[in-house]
Amino acid sequence: MAYEKLFEEGRIGSMTIKNRGVMMPMATDMADKDGLPTPRQIRYYQERAKGGIGMIINEYTGVDDIDSIPSIHNLRAARDYHISALEELTDAVHMYDCRIVAQIHHGGATSNPAFTGRDNLAPSAVPIADGRPVPKEMTLEDIKRIEDKFIAAAVRCKKAGYDAVELHGAHGYLIAQFFSKYYNRRTDEYGGSVENRCRFIAEIIAGIRKELGPKFPILVRMCGDEMTPVEGFLSLEEGIEIAKYLESCGIDAINISNGSARNGDANCEPFSYQPGWKKHVAKAYKEALSIPVIATNTIKDPDFAESLLEEGVCDFVGLGRSQLADPEFMNKAKAGTPELIRKCIGCLYCRERVLGGGLPIRCAVNPRTAREIDFPALHRSSKGAPVAVIGGGPAGMQAAITLAERGFKPVIFEKSDTLGGTLNIADKPPLKDKITKMAASMGSQLAALGVEVRFETEATPETVKTALPDAAGVIVACGAAPLIPPIEGLAEGMESGFAVTAEDVITGKAVIREGQKAVVIGSGLTGLETAEFLLGNGRKLDIVEMLPALGPGVFPAILNDEMSRITPYDPGLFPGHKLTAVRMPAENEPGYVTVEDTTTGETRDLSADAVILAMGVTPRTELVNAFKDAFDNVCTVGDARQGGRIATAIREGFEAAYLFRA
């Protein structure tokens, strides 16, 4: 077997686990309003169990529905009526010889008073973050009452068939607040020393042991290092001290995360963080403890997972977003086909939906994530008819993959000499190598399915009819062209090369020379990444954005990450300004652009040796319409239909192929 450590049997307490892969808890926002698991949620977890993971720790599961409601669709084990519904979940997972652990949780100061109608509870009256509600300091009666709720929830979980429970002591939730010198400022027996700050969880552990006996496994999740430069937040050394105390309390394993309520990026990182950047934390706990250590480490592929186990970084590898991107991660690794694993690109689309939009979790690169119940099985085509796919970008590749899986014979017509389309542009800015790997995995899937690709072929209705006279239809995924608005002087600037597209700069077709100053028009992700690329290569520039704030539509965690690399270069930033004119350099006169303040109407000129347009894209409607006129069965997907994101392109490509009828 290629991955001997990864597929080695493991134990946590009395529990035997078939391999060392553990799906990490990730909020899905798919429970119903009463906290009951929905059929959609159950199918989502079952898909991961079917994919070969050894153990699933499901998302945070509320022990309380009075003082702790962090979201409307928070899974719960707070009432006896939750038991039978949770049993449906555990049964679905156990079908595939997979263990399942309930991560039981209380939000404390992170709860939402708008949902509870009550003040949040916390060890001390310290808000979880600036501007958040000041919680009520828990009385001794409150502490005992919430401890009893944890214990009762654990009993319910065992009745529901869970193999273990995990006490959620990470990410700024209630147990973590007790651990923290910053949030816990009590002077009684629940504050001060490590033993006192751990008393709350120690009494919960003792209570669960009393009710469920010594053999029922209890895990604890905690942040090994909160990585928050504020006095009172846990350091690595303080975290290990707490972990040693928890081990003395008799827990069976510890699950190491990182970050805090003020540093979520250390837990769920943007794409710029590299695999293994925090492995020193997990390794320190592994060396300090005797109980098994589970740890996340931005794991995108099984080779890296195997290396962590070989190095002794942890006993079990925590797989989070990699399980969203490809639930077959473990099965493909075991089969010796890791190149077919769809790779997570770290775009935070999953986090954006749940935390930013209050929507159910989804994945940009896996269109079935959390929609498994909508697409239970691929409907096979008995005819094996050929289908033309115009364009080998993300939408076209996904459409061809799904068509081939259904038994059709897709043929991709790609005008360039390589697959990937816009992915081959998106992966060029700094730190975007994960997109390269994801595109490669899609190419491997196409090859494994035997999909024909005709490179350097400019597809027209005529050429497609000649090449595939019996085509059952056409999926048009030809992409889009950069948007060039009718602005004074812009057309002339484009002709002369004074004005260029961000795409041309990123791909090297247009070069901004040393000593030149550029003005980037548009601060979406493309504009910001172009600016980062140029600034990092010593160029000077201004960024102009028509909307009031930079990064419109960019998830704040990604935006903050980008700006952390842009602002140190001190570029000129002009939000709330629109481009009104472009002036090319003339004899003895520099070039410039004129921008207008959208609030005051005032104009100003910004000097420029080059103007870079990052203002979005426009579909290639003429080509799309030509195919619609020539063929009866035509579907348009991705940027060819409407400019969007990787998530949109892959979803539309999948859905069009899933629904395709010959």
N, C-alpha and C positions, 0 to 999 in steps of 0.2 A: 504494500500500500504506500502511496506517495506521501501521505501525511500521517505518519505513525503516531506522533504525539496528539494531533488533533482528534484522531479517531480511537484513542485509548480510552477505555472505560474509566470512569471516575466515581468518587464517592463524596457525599456531603452528609455527615452524620450517618444515619441509618439508610440514607437514600443512595441508590446506585443509578448512575447516569451513563448512557450508552456511549457518549463521546464528550469532548471538552468544549463544545460550542454551546454558548448560552445566549438566547435572545434577551436583550436588555429591555427593561420597562420603558415604554414610550407612550405618552398620552395620545389617544386616538380620537377622543371626543365622539365616540360612537355609541355610548350607552344611552338608554332612554332617559326621560326626565326624572324618573324615579331611581336611576342608578342601576337598572337591570341591564345585563348584556343583551344586545340585540342580535338577531340572526346574522346581520352584516358583520358585526364584531366577532362573533363566534367563528364565522367562516374565515375571516382574516387571520385569526390565530391558528385555526386548523391548517390553513395553507402553509404556514411556517413549520408546523409540526410535520406535515407531509413532506416538507422539503428537507428533512433530515436533521434538524437541530436537536441537540440532546435535551435541553431544558429551556422552558420559556418562563421568564419572570414577567407576568403581565403588568400592565400599566397601573399607576397608583390607584388604589382601591380604598375608598373612604370608609373609615370606621364610624363616622359621625355625619349625620345629615341635618344637624341643628346649628352647630357652631362652625362647621367646616364644609363649605360648598365652594370649591375653587372654580368650577365651571358647571354649566347647566347639565352637561352630558358626562359627568364624572362617574365612573364605575364605582359601585359601593358594595360593602358587606355589612351595612349598618343595621339592617333589620332582618328578622327571620325569613321574611318573604324573599330575600335575596338568595337564599340557599338553593332552592330548586333551579333557579335560572343560572346560577353559577355552576351548578352541576352539569348543565348542558354544555357549558364551556369546557369544563375539565374532561368530560366524556369525549368531546370532539378532539381534544388534543391527545388524550390517552390512546385513541385508536391507532396512533402511529408510534407507539412506544416512546413517547416523549413525556418528560416530567413537566409539571406546571406548578409555579410558585405564585402565591398571591402577595403582592407588595401592598401591605396595609399602611394607611397613611392618614395623617391629620394635618391640615394646612396651617393651623395656627394663625400667625399674622399675615400669611399669604392668602387667606380666604377672602371672599368677596361679600362685604356687608350688604351689597345690593341684592344678593341672592338669599342671605340668611335673615336679613332684617335685624341683626344684632351686631354688637361690637365684636371684633375678632378677639380671640383669646391668645395669650402669649405668656412666656415666663415673666417678662417685664413689659412695661408700657413703652416699647420702642418700635416705631414703624419699620416695616420690612425694607422700605426704601424711601428716599426723599419724596414728599408729596403724597405718600400713601397714608391710609388711616392709622391713627394711633390706637393700638389694641388695648384691651383691658388686661391688666396683670392678673394672672390666675391665682385664685385663692387655693388653700390646701384642699378644700372641697372640690374645686374645679379640677385640680390635678388628679385626685382620686377618681372622680367621675370619668375623666378622659382615659385614665389608665384602664378602668373597667371596660370602656368601649373598645379599646385595642384588644383586650383579652377576649371579650365576647365575639369580636370580629374574627379572631383567630379560630375560635371554636366553630363558628359558622363555616369558615373556609375548610376546615378539616371535614366537616359534615358534607360539604359540597364536593369533596373528592380531591382537594388540593394536596399535593405531596409535601408542601412546606409553606411557611409564611416568611416574608421578608419585611422587617420593620424599616420604614423609610426614614432614615436619619440624615438625608442629604438635601442639597439645593435650597436651604433656607426654610424648610418645612418645620413643623412643631418640634420634633425630636432634635433636629439640627439646631433649632433656636435654644433648646436647653443646653446643648453641647457648647454653644458659643458664648465667649466672654462679652462679645459686643451686644448680643440680644438678651442674654441672661445676666441681669445685674442684681439678682436676688441676694439677700443676706441671710436667708434661712438655710435649711438643710438641702435645698434644691439649687443652690448657687454657690459660687466660689471655687472650691477645689474640683479636681477632675471627678472624684468619687461623688461629690454632691451634684455636679452638672450631669452626671450619668445616672443619678438616682431614679429619675423619671423612667428611663428606658429599662433600667435594672429591675424595677418593680413590675414593669410590664412583662419582661422575660420570665421573672419568677412566677407571675400569675399564669402565664401560658403554660409553663412547665407543670404547675399544680393542676391545671385543667386537662392538659393533653399528654402529660407524662414526659419522661426523659428522652424518648426516642423520636418524637415528632420534631423534624428539623426546623430550626429558627436561624434565619439569616439576617444580617443588618447591612443596609446600604448607607455609606457615609462618604463625604467628600474627603479624600485623602489629603488634599491641599486645596483650600478655598481660593487661593491665587487672587486674593482681593487685598490690595495695598491700603487697608484701613485697619487701625489698631483694634484688636479684639477678634478679628476673623482668624480662622484656623490656619496655622502653618503646618507644614509636613510633620515637624517634630511633635507639635501638640496633637495632631491627628493620630499619630502612632501611639501616643500615650493613652488616648481615649480607646483606641482599638485594643490595646493590651488589656485595659480594664474590662472591655466587653468580652474578650476571650475568657477572662477569669469568671465572668457571669455565666459561662457555659453555652455561648452561641456556637453554631456549627460551621458557619462560613461568613466571610465579610466580602461585600461587593463594593469595590472602590470606584467612585466617580471623582470629579473635581469641580471646582467653581463654587458659586454661591448664588444667592438671589440677586446679587449685584454683578455677577460675572457669569452669565449663562453660556458665553462662548467657550469657557473652559470645560463645559459639559457637552454641549452640542455645537461643534466648531464649524465656522465657515470654511470654504474651500482652501483658504490660504494656509491652514494648519496642516502640517505633514504627519503622516502615520508615525506613531511612536514618539511624538513630541513630549508626551507626559509619562512615558513608560518608567522613568526613574521613580515616580511616585509609587506605582504598584509594586515595583521590585523592592522598595524599601519596606513596604508592609509584608511582602512575602518573606523577607529576611528576618523580620521582627516577630512574626507570628507562627504558630504551629497549625492553626486551622486553615482550610483552603481559602485562597484569595481568587475572587472573580474580578476582572478589570476590563474596562473599555480602553482602547488605544487607537481610535480612528482607523479601524481595521477594514480595509477594502478588498482584500484577497486572501485566500487560504495560505499562500506562501508566507505572508507576513504573520498570520495567526500562528503558523507552525513555528516560526522563528521565535516568537514571544514565549511559547511553551518550552522550546529548547534552551532559551537563555535563562529560564527560571524566573521570568517576570511575573508570572501568575500561574495558577493551577487550572483555571478555566478562562477562555477568551470570551469577552463580552461583545456580541455582535448586535449593533443597533441599526443604524440606517442601511447597513449592508443587507439586512433582512427585509427592509422595505424595497430596496432596489432589485433584489433577487431572492425570493424565498427558497429557491433551489440551490442556494450557495453551498450547503453541506453535501447534498446529493451529487452535485457536479464535481465538487472537490474529490469525493469518494470515488467517483467514476473515472477520475483522471482527466477531466476536461475543464480545468479551471479557466481556460481561455473563453469558455462560453458563459461565464458568470457576468451578468450585467452589473457594472460597477457604479457605486454611488459617486456623484460628482461634487458633493458638499455644497450644494446650492441653497440649502435650507428651505426649500419649497415646503417640505413637511412641517417644519417648525413655523414657517410663515402662516400656513393655513390654520394650525391649531392655536398658536399663541397670538398671531397677528390678526386673524380673521374669525376665530371662534368656529372654524369649520372642521369637518372630519379630516383626519390625516390622509394625505396622498403622497405619491412619489413622482418626481419629474421624469424619471427614466423608466418607471414601471407603471403602465397605464391601468393595470389590474389591482394595484395596491388599494386595499379597503373597498374594492369594487368586485371582489371575487364572486360575490353572490349575484352580481349583474351579468358576469361572464363565466358561468360555471363550466362550460366545455366548448371547445371549438367545433363548429358544425362542418364536417368534412364534405368536400366536393367530390361527387362520384365521377365527374367528367374529367378532372385534371386539366381544365381549360387554361390556356395561356392568358395572362393579364399584363398589360403594359403599365409600368410604373415610371413616370417621367420625373427623374431627379433622384439622386442617391444621397440626399441629406437625411436628417433624423426622421422626418415624416415618411419619406420614401422608403428608407431602410426598414422602419418598423412595419409599414404596410406590406412590404415584400416578405418579411419574416412571418407575419401572421397569415398571409395568403399561402405561403409554402406549407406552414403548419396545418392549414386546412386542406391541403391536397391540390391546390391550384399550382400553376407553373408561371410564377411571375418572372418578368424580364425587366431589369432596371436599365433605363437609358440615361446615362450620365455624361454630360458634356465635357467634364474634366477627366483627368487621368486617375482620379482617386475617389473613393467614397467619403462621405462625411458632410459635404455641403458646408453650411454655416458653422458646423462644429470645427471645421478646419480653420476658421477665423477665430471662433470663440476660444480656442485653446492656445492662441498665440500670446496673449498678454501674460504678464508674470503670474506664476503660481496656479496656472490653469491646466496643469498636466493631467488632472483627473478626467477632463473632458476627452483628451487624447485616448486614454485607456478605455473609457466608456465607448467611444466610437470604434475602437479596435475590437471590443467584445461584440458589438453589433455586426461588424464585418465577419468575425469568426462564426457567428450564428448563421449568417447568410451562406457562408462557405459550407458549413456543416449540413445545411439544408439543400445544398446544390443549386442555389439561386443563380441564374445567369445574369451577368452584368456586362453591358456593352459600353465600355469607356470611350471617351472622346467622340461621342455621338450626339450631335445636335438634333434633338427629337422635334419633329413636326408631324402633323397628322399624316402627311404623305409618306414620310420615312417609316413611321410606325405601321401604317397599313401595308407597306411593302414588306417590312420585316416580319410582321405578325398578322398575316391576312385573316387568321381565324381567332383573333383576340376577342375574349369575352367582354372586354371593357378596358377602361383606362383610369388609373389613379394619377392625377396630376399633382406632383409635389415639386414643382419647378422653382420654388422659392420666390424671392421678391428682389426688387432693385432698391438701392438707396434713394431716399426721398430727397429731391432737389426742388425746393420751392421757388416760385417766381419772384425773386428778390433782385432789386436793382444791382446790376454789375455781376451777379453770381454766374450767369451763363458764360459770360466772357472769362470770368475767373476760372471756371471749370475747363474751358477750352485751352487756356494758357498754362494750366497746371498750378496756378496760384491758389485755387480752391480745389481741394481733394476730399475724398470720402475717408471716414475712419477705417473702413475696410481696406482701402488701398494702403493706408499707413501701417496698419497691423500686419498686412501680408508682405510689406516691403516694396510694393509697386510704386509707392510715393515715399520719398525720403526727405525728412526734415533734417537739414544739415546742422552741424555743430555751429553754435553762434546765432542760429535763426530763432525767431520767436513765433510761436503759433497761437492761433485763437481757435479753441474747440467750441463748436456751436452744438449745444445739447449735452445734458449731464445725466442721461440714463446710464445704464450699466456699460453700454458700449463706449459712450463718451468718457466716462470716468476711467475705464480700463485703458483707453487710448491715452488719456492724460497721464495715468500712472506709468505707462510704457515709455512715454517721451520724457517725463520728469526723471525717471530712473536712469535715462541715458543722457542726462545733462542738458536737456532742452528747457527753454523757458516758455511759459504759456499763460493764457487767460482761459477761463471756462465761463461760457455764457449760457444761461438757462432762462427760458421765457417764463416758466412757472416760478412761484415765490420762493421755493426751496430747491436746493440741489438734490439730484437723485430721485426724481419723481417715479413712483412705482417700485422703487428698490426697497426690499425689506430692510428695516433699520439695522439689523445685525450685520448684513452684508454691506450696507452703506457706511456704517461706522468703521467696518474693517477696511473698506476701500479708502475712506478719508484719512484713516490713520497712516496710510502710506503716501497720501497726496499732500496733506497740509504741511508736513515738515519742509517741503520745497517752497512753500509760500507762493503759490500761483495766484494770479488775480482771479477772484471769484465774483461773478456778476449774476446772482439769481435775480429773478424779476426783471430781466432785460431781454428784449427781442431784437433780432438782427433785422436791420432795415436797408442796409446797403453794403456793397463790397467794392473797395477801390484798389485796383491793382497798382503795383509800384510803377511810377513813371520816371522819366529822366530826372535824376537828382532828388526824387521824392519817394519816401517809403510807402509801402502799401498799408492799408488800414481797413477796419470795418466800423460801421456806424451802428450803435445799438441804442435802443430807446427804453427808458425806464417805464415799465408797464403801469406804474402807479402815478407817477408825476408827469410823464410825457417828455421829460428831459432827455436829450440825446448826448452821446459822447462818442469820441473816436478812439478806438483801440489799435495801436500800431500792430502790424502783422507782416511777417515774411511768408506766412502760409495760413490758409483758413481750412479748418478740418470740419467737415459736416458729419454730425452724429445725430441726425434729426428723425431717425426712424426709417422705415421702409415702405414701399408701395407694391402691392401684388402685380405680377406680370399678367395683367388681365387680357391683353391681346392674345397671348399664347393659350391661356386658359379657354377663352372664348372660341379660338380656332379648333381646339379639341372638342369642345361641346358641340360645335357645328358639324364636325366630321364623324362623331361617334354617338351612339345612343346611350351607352352605359358609361358615364363619366362622373368621377367624384374628385373634388378639389380639396386638398388638405394642406395644413401647415401655413407657411408664409404666403404661399400661392393663393390661399383663400383670404387670409387676413394676418397681418404682422403680429407675431406673438413670441412666446418663449419656447424653450426646449420642451417643457412640460406639455404645452399646447400642441406642438408639432407631433410629438410621440403619441399623445392621446388620440389625436385626430387620425393619424396614420393607422393606429391599431383599430379604432372603431370603424373606419371605412372598410378595412380588410375583414374585420369580424362580421360585418353586415353585408359584405359583397355577395351578390347573387349573379350567377352566370345566366 
